[in-house]
């Protein structure tokens, strides 16, 4: 036989359990967002900067080498510098879009 007081307490226990679960979920979300501080933002800017700088410098170096070994009417250095810069910007843009998508997915959870 069930106690009528226990039957009345079941909805209250369920509501309390739901509230505790919601609080735990909020705490976990807050802990995940703690890592996105000023320092991580500066690190992200540095990573984006290097993702543009490295291909640009590699293009310029390859162009310089080509100009030195195969001189011609046009400058390989300038052309490959521009290509490296374009590739670096494209790479940085893709990375920023990916990070933005992950941030918005975390917020929606």
CNS distance restraints for C-alpha pairs under 8 A (distance, minus, plus):
assign (resid   2 and name CA) (resid   6 and name CA) 7.28 0.50 0.50
assign (resid   2 and name CA) (resid   7 and name CA) 7.49 0.50 0.50
assign (resid   3 and name CA) (resid   7 and name CA) 6.60 0.50 0.50
assign (resid   4 and name CA) (resid   8 and name CA) 6.39 0.50 0.50
assign (resid   5 and name CA) (resid   9 and name CA) 6.24 0.50 0.50
assign (resid   6 and name CA) (resid  10 and name CA) 6.34 0.50 0.50
assign (resid   7 and name CA) (resid  11 and name CA) 7.97 0.50 0.50
assign (resid   8 and name CA) (resid  12 and name CA) 7.58 0.50 0.50
assign (resid   9 and name CA) (resid  13 and name CA) 6.13 0.50 0.50
assign (resid  10 and name CA) (resid  14 and name CA) 6.15 0.50 0.50
assign (resid  11 and name CA) (resid  15 and name CA) 6.09 0.50 0.50
assign (resid  12 and name CA) (resid  16 and name CA) 6.07 0.50 0.50
assign (resid  13 and name CA) (resid  17 and name CA) 6.07 0.50 0.50
assign (resid  14 and name CA) (resid  18 and name CA) 6.15 0.50 0.50
assign (resid  15 and name CA) (resid  19 and name CA) 6.19 0.50 0.50
assign (resid  16 and name CA) (resid  20 and name CA) 6.24 0.50 0.50
assign (resid  17 and name CA) (resid  21 and name CA) 6.16 0.50 0.50
assign (resid  18 and name CA) (resid  22 and name CA) 6.16 0.50 0.50
assign (resid  19 and name CA) (resid  23 and name CA) 6.19 0.50 0.50
assign (resid  20 and name CA) (resid  24 and name CA) 6.18 0.50 0.50
assign (resid  21 and name CA) (resid  25 and name CA) 6.20 0.50 0.50
assign (resid  22 and name CA) (resid  26 and name CA) 6.22 0.50 0.50
assign (resid  23 and name CA) (resid  27 and name CA) 6.17 0.50 0.50
assign (resid  24 and name CA) (resid  28 and name CA) 6.23 0.50 0.50
assign (resid  25 and name CA) (resid  29 and name CA) 6.26 0.50 0.50
assign (resid  26 and name CA) (resid  30 and name CA) 6.15 0.50 0.50
assign (resid  27 and name CA) (resid  31 and name CA) 6.20 0.50 0.50
assign (resid  28 and name CA) (resid  32 and name CA) 6.36 0.50 0.50
assign (resid  29 and name CA) (resid  33 and name CA) 6.42 0.50 0.50
assign (resid  29 and name CA) (resid 106 and name CA) 7.95 0.50 0.50
assign (resid  30 and name CA) (resid  34 and name CA) 6.35 0.50 0.50
assign (resid  31 and name CA) (resid  35 and name CA) 7.58 0.50 0.50
assign (resid  35 and name CA) (resid  40 and name CA) 7.06 0.50 0.50
assign (resid  36 and name CA) (resid  40 and name CA) 5.62 0.50 0.50
assign (resid  36 and name CA) (resid  41 and name CA) 6.85 0.50 0.50
assign (resid  37 and name CA) (resid  41 and name CA) 6.31 0.50 0.50
assign (resid  38 and name CA) (resid  42 and name CA) 6.25 0.50 0.50
assign (resid  39 and name CA) (resid  43 and name CA) 6.08 0.50 0.50
assign (resid  40 and name CA) (resid  44 and name CA) 6.06 0.50 0.50
assign (resid  41 and name CA) (resid  45 and name CA) 6.31 0.50 0.50
assign (resid  42 and name CA) (resid  46 and name CA) 6.22 0.50 0.50
assign (resid  43 and name CA) (resid  47 and name CA) 6.14 0.50 0.50
assign (resid  44 and name CA) (resid  48 and name CA) 6.15 0.50 0.50
assign (resid  45 and name CA) (resid  49 and name CA) 6.07 0.50 0.50
assign (resid  46 and name CA) (resid  50 and name CA) 6.18 0.50 0.50
assign (resid  47 and name CA) (resid  51 and name CA) 6.11 0.50 0.50
assign (resid  48 and name CA) (resid  52 and name CA) 6.48 0.50 0.50
assign (resid  48 and name CA) (resid  92 and name CA) 5.50 0.50 0.50
assign (resid  48 and name CA) (resid  95 and name CA) 7.98 0.50 0.50
assign (resid  49 and name CA) (resid  53 and name CA) 6.04 0.50 0.50
assign (resid  49 and name CA) (resid  92 and name CA) 8.00 0.50 0.50
assign (resid  50 and name CA) (resid  54 and name CA) 5.79 0.50 0.50
assign (resid  51 and name CA) (resid  55 and name CA) 7.09 0.50 0.50
assign (resid  51 and name CA) (resid  88 and name CA) 5.67 0.50 0.50
assign (resid  51 and name CA) (resid  89 and name CA) 7.70 0.50 0.50
assign (resid  51 and name CA) (resid  91 and name CA) 6.78 0.50 0.50
assign (resid  51 and name CA) (resid  92 and name CA) 5.98 0.50 0.50
assign (resid  52 and name CA) (resid  56 and name CA) 6.41 0.50 0.50
assign (resid  52 and name CA) (resid  84 and name CA) 7.97 0.50 0.50
assign (resid  52 and name CA) (resid  85 and name CA) 6.32 0.50 0.50
assign (resid  52 and name CA) (resid  87 and name CA) 7.59 0.50 0.50
assign (resid  52 and name CA) (resid  88 and name CA) 3.88 0.50 0.50
assign (resid  52 and name CA) (resid  89 and name CA) 5.53 0.50 0.50
assign (resid  52 and name CA) (resid  91 and name CA) 7.42 0.50 0.50
assign (resid  52 and name CA) (resid  92 and name CA) 6.55 0.50 0.50
assign (resid  53 and name CA) (resid  57 and name CA) 6.09 0.50 0.50
assign (resid  53 and name CA) (resid  85 and name CA) 7.45 0.50 0.50
assign (resid  53 and name CA) (resid  88 and name CA) 6.90 0.50 0.50
assign (resid  54 and name CA) (resid  58 and name CA) 6.07 0.50 0.50
assign (resid  54 and name CA) (resid  88 and name CA) 7.44 0.50 0.50
assign (resid  55 and name CA) (resid  59 and name CA) 5.98 0.50 0.50
assign (resid  55 and name CA) (resid  84 and name CA) 4.66 0.50 0.50
assign (resid  55 and name CA) (resid  85 and name CA) 6.43 0.50 0.50
assign (resid  55 and name CA) (resid  87 and name CA) 6.77 0.50 0.50
assign (resid  55 and name CA) (resid  88 and name CA) 5.50 0.50 0.50
assign (resid  56 and name CA) (resid  60 and name CA) 6.22 0.50 0.50
assign (resid  56 and name CA) (resid  80 and name CA) 7.90 0.50 0.50
assign (resid  56 and name CA) (resid  81 and name CA) 5.38 0.50 0.50
assign (resid  56 and name CA) (resid  82 and name CA) 7.23 0.50 0.50
assign (resid  56 and name CA) (resid  83 and name CA) 7.46 0.50 0.50
assign (resid  56 and name CA) (resid  84 and name CA) 4.08 0.50 0.50
assign (resid  56 and name CA) (resid  85 and name CA) 4.61 0.50 0.50
assign (resid  56 and name CA) (resid  87 and name CA) 7.96 0.50 0.50
assign (resid  56 and name CA) (resid  88 and name CA) 6.68 0.50 0.50
assign (resid  57 and name CA) (resid  61 and name CA) 6.03 0.50 0.50
assign (resid  57 and name CA) (resid  81 and name CA) 6.97 0.50 0.50
assign (resid  57 and name CA) (resid  84 and name CA) 7.25 0.50 0.50
assign (resid  58 and name CA) (resid  62 and name CA) 6.09 0.50 0.50
assign (resid  58 and name CA) (resid  81 and name CA) 7.83 0.50 0.50
assign (resid  58 and name CA) (resid  84 and name CA) 6.98 0.50 0.50
assign (resid  59 and name CA) (resid  63 and name CA) 6.01 0.50 0.50
assign (resid  59 and name CA) (resid  77 and name CA) 7.26 0.50 0.50
assign (resid  59 and name CA) (resid  80 and name CA) 4.64 0.50 0.50
assign (resid  59 and name CA) (resid  81 and name CA) 4.77 0.50 0.50
assign (resid  59 and name CA) (resid  82 and name CA) 7.71 0.50 0.50
assign (resid  59 and name CA) (resid  83 and name CA) 6.84 0.50 0.50
assign (resid  59 and name CA) (resid  84 and name CA) 4.91 0.50 0.50
assign (resid  59 and name CA) (resid  85 and name CA) 7.96 0.50 0.50
assign (resid  60 and name CA) (resid  64 and name CA) 6.02 0.50 0.50
assign (resid  60 and name CA) (resid  77 and name CA) 5.04 0.50 0.50
assign (resid  60 and name CA) (resid  78 and name CA) 6.91 0.50 0.50
assign (resid  60 and name CA) (resid  80 and name CA) 5.74 0.50 0.50
assign (resid  60 and name CA) (resid  81 and name CA) 4.47 0.50 0.50
assign (resid  60 and name CA) (resid  84 and name CA) 7.54 0.50 0.50
assign (resid  61 and name CA) (resid  65 and name CA) 6.23 0.50 0.50
assign (resid  61 and name CA) (resid  77 and name CA) 7.16 0.50 0.50
assign (resid  62 and name CA) (resid  66 and name CA) 6.17 0.50 0.50
assign (resid  62 and name CA) (resid  77 and name CA) 7.11 0.50 0.50
assign (resid  62 and name CA) (resid  80 and name CA) 7.24 0.50 0.50
assign (resid  63 and name CA) (resid  67 and name CA) 6.05 0.50 0.50
assign (resid  63 and name CA) (resid  75 and name CA) 7.55 0.50 0.50
assign (resid  63 and name CA) (resid  76 and name CA) 4.44 0.50 0.50
assign (resid  63 and name CA) (resid  77 and name CA) 3.65 0.50 0.50
assign (resid  63 and name CA) (resid  78 and name CA) 7.08 0.50 0.50
assign (resid  63 and name CA) (resid  79 and name CA) 7.32 0.50 0.50
assign (resid  63 and name CA) (resid  80 and name CA) 5.52 0.50 0.50
assign (resid  63 and name CA) (resid  81 and name CA) 7.20 0.50 0.50
assign (resid  64 and name CA) (resid  68 and name CA) 6.15 0.50 0.50
assign (resid  64 and name CA) (resid  76 and name CA) 6.71 0.50 0.50
assign (resid  64 and name CA) (resid  77 and name CA) 4.90 0.50 0.50
assign (resid  65 and name CA) (resid  69 and name CA) 6.18 0.50 0.50
assign (resid  66 and name CA) (resid  70 and name CA) 5.36 0.50 0.50
assign (resid  66 and name CA) (resid  71 and name CA) 7.17 0.50 0.50
assign (resid  66 and name CA) (resid  76 and name CA) 6.35 0.50 0.50
assign (resid  66 and name CA) (resid  77 and name CA) 7.64 0.50 0.50
assign (resid  67 and name CA) (resid  71 and name CA) 4.80 0.50 0.50
assign (resid  67 and name CA) (resid  72 and name CA) 7.20 0.50 0.50
assign (resid  67 and name CA) (resid  75 and name CA) 6.60 0.50 0.50
assign (resid  67 and name CA) (resid  76 and name CA) 5.78 0.50 0.50
assign (resid  67 and name CA) (resid  77 and name CA) 6.77 0.50 0.50
assign (resid  75 and name CA) (resid  79 and name CA) 6.41 0.50 0.50
assign (resid  76 and name CA) (resid  80 and name CA) 5.87 0.50 0.50
assign (resid  77 and name CA) (resid  81 and name CA) 5.87 0.50 0.50
assign (resid  78 and name CA) (resid  82 and name CA) 6.26 0.50 0.50
assign (resid  79 and name CA) (resid  83 and name CA) 6.35 0.50 0.50
assign (resid  80 and name CA) (resid  84 and name CA) 5.92 0.50 0.50
assign (resid  81 and name CA) (resid  85 and name CA) 6.09 0.50 0.50
assign (resid  82 and name CA) (resid  86 and name CA) 6.13 0.50 0.50
assign (resid  83 and name CA) (resid  87 and name CA) 6.18 0.50 0.50
assign (resid  84 and name CA) (resid  88 and name CA) 5.98 0.50 0.50
assign (resid  85 and name CA) (resid  89 and name CA) 6.10 0.50 0.50
assign (resid  86 and name CA) (resid  90 and name CA) 6.15 0.50 0.50
assign (resid  87 and name CA) (resid  91 and name CA) 6.07 0.50 0.50
assign (resid  88 and name CA) (resid  92 and name CA) 6.14 0.50 0.50
assign (resid  89 and name CA) (resid  93 and name CA) 6.03 0.50 0.50
assign (resid  90 and name CA) (resid  94 and name CA) 6.22 0.50 0.50
assign (resid  91 and name CA) (resid  95 and name CA) 6.27 0.50 0.50
assign (resid  92 and name CA) (resid  96 and name CA) 6.15 0.50 0.50
assign (resid  93 and name CA) (resid  97 and name CA) 6.19 0.50 0.50
assign (resid  94 and name CA) (resid  98 and name CA) 6.21 0.50 0.50
assign (resid  95 and name CA) (resid  99 and name CA) 6.22 0.50 0.50
assign (resid  96 and name CA) (resid 100 and name CA) 6.03 0.50 0.50
assign (resid  97 and name CA) (resid 101 and name CA) 6.14 0.50 0.50
assign (resid  98 and name CA) (resid 102 and name CA) 6.33 0.50 0.50
assign (resid  99 and name CA) (resid 103 and name CA) 6.20 0.50 0.50
assign (resid 100 and name CA) (resid 104 and name CA) 6.27 0.50 0.50
assign (resid 101 and name CA) (resid 105 and name CA) 6.15 0.50 0.50
assign (resid 102 and name CA) (resid 106 and name CA) 6.21 0.50 0.50
assign (resid 103 and name CA) (resid 107 and name CA) 6.32 0.50 0.50
assign (resid 104 and name CA) (resid 108 and name CA) 6.23 0.50 0.50
assign (resid 105 and name CA) (resid 109 and name CA) 6.44 0.50 0.50
